Amino acid sequence: MPDPAFQFANFSLQTVLSLVFYIIFGLYIIFTAILYYHWQTYATDKLVSRVTILSFFATTLPLLLIMSVALLKI
């Protein structure tokens, strides 16, 4: 008889995907904070740093939005 603590049949796909999304979102926040700190601390040109930050958010925020919308449709 399998141990009930290791049975994953009790979790729905929605629950597992939500958990994965929250983990990815948390890692994104941590990664973004680290990058922002380094760009502000070690940047040699403020304009280049500003463009880099804007392009980072312009690229990653739509990806997070698509992930969250896809999660809501499941």
C-alpha angles and dihedrals in degrees: 000000000000120000109258091219089068097046111109095183090097092067119082122221089248091056094049093046091048091052091049090049092051091049091050091046092051091050089048091055092049093045091048093050091051093047092046091051092050094045091051096042103041103027115123096194121041094204093053090047092051092049090049093052093047093048091048092054093041089056103039104037094061089050091053090046091052090049092051094046091049089050091052092052093057 
